[in-house]
Amino acid sequence: MIDVTGDWVPASTREPLALTVIKRRYNQCMRFARSHFFSVWRWTLRLALVGLMMLSGTALYWLWFDNVYGSDWTAIVGGAFLSVVTGLVALWSLATWCFDDLL
């Protein structure tokens, strides 16, 4: 048997036309809602990563170049850890802005 959409459907799996239409409309609505959610999530993540990178860069500048704590070894070790994390966040931010598949 051929369905309303032109697809072949076995006679044993036939369902009423109204149910088929309802299922397709539901799938279209869910697809739209899902794509809208991911679009909002993508932009939130992009902007949050840039903000996080700016904050950690400011903290790194404050630790190393303003020299608030002096030449203490904890400022050097903490700054090194913060610079590695800032680099990773910068790489992730670049990936989210350039490639949509990595989100």
Contacts in CASP RR format, 6 or more apart in sequence:
PFRMAT RR
TARGET T0000
AUTHOR 0000-0000-0000
METHOD contacts of the structure
MODEL  1
MIDVTGDWVPASTREPLALTVIKRRYNQCMRFARSHFFSVWRWTLRLALV
GLMMLSGTALYWLWFDNVYGSDWTAIVGGAFLSVVTGLVALWSLATWCFD
DLL
1 8 0 8 1.000
1 9 0 8 1.000
1 10 0 8 1.000
1 11 0 8 1.000
1 14 0 8 1.000
2 8 0 8 1.000
2 9 0 8 1.000
3 9 0 8 1.000
3 20 0 8 1.000
4 17 0 8 1.000
4 20 0 8 1.000
38 103 0 8 1.000
41 103 0 8 1.000
42 96 0 8 1.000
42 100 0 8 1.000
42 103 0 8 1.000
45 96 0 8 1.000
45 103 0 8 1.000
46 93 0 8 1.000
46 96 0 8 1.000
46 97 0 8 1.000
49 89 0 8 1.000
49 92 0 8 1.000
49 93 0 8 1.000
49 96 0 8 1.000
50 93 0 8 1.000
52 89 0 8 1.000
53 86 0 8 1.000
53 87 0 8 1.000
53 89 0 8 1.000
53 90 0 8 1.000
53 93 0 8 1.000
56 82 0 8 1.000
56 85 0 8 1.000
56 86 0 8 1.000
56 89 0 8 1.000
57 82 0 8 1.000
57 86 0 8 1.000
59 82 0 8 1.000
60 79 0 8 1.000
60 82 0 8 1.000
60 83 0 8 1.000
60 86 0 8 1.000
62 68 0 8 1.000
63 69 0 8 1.000
63 75 0 8 1.000
63 78 0 8 1.000
63 79 0 8 1.000
63 82 0 8 1.000
64 75 0 8 1.000
64 79 0 8 1.000
67 75 0 8 1.000
68 75 0 8 1.000
69 75 0 8 1.000
95 102 0 8 1.000
96 102 0 8 1.000
96 103 0 8 1.000
END
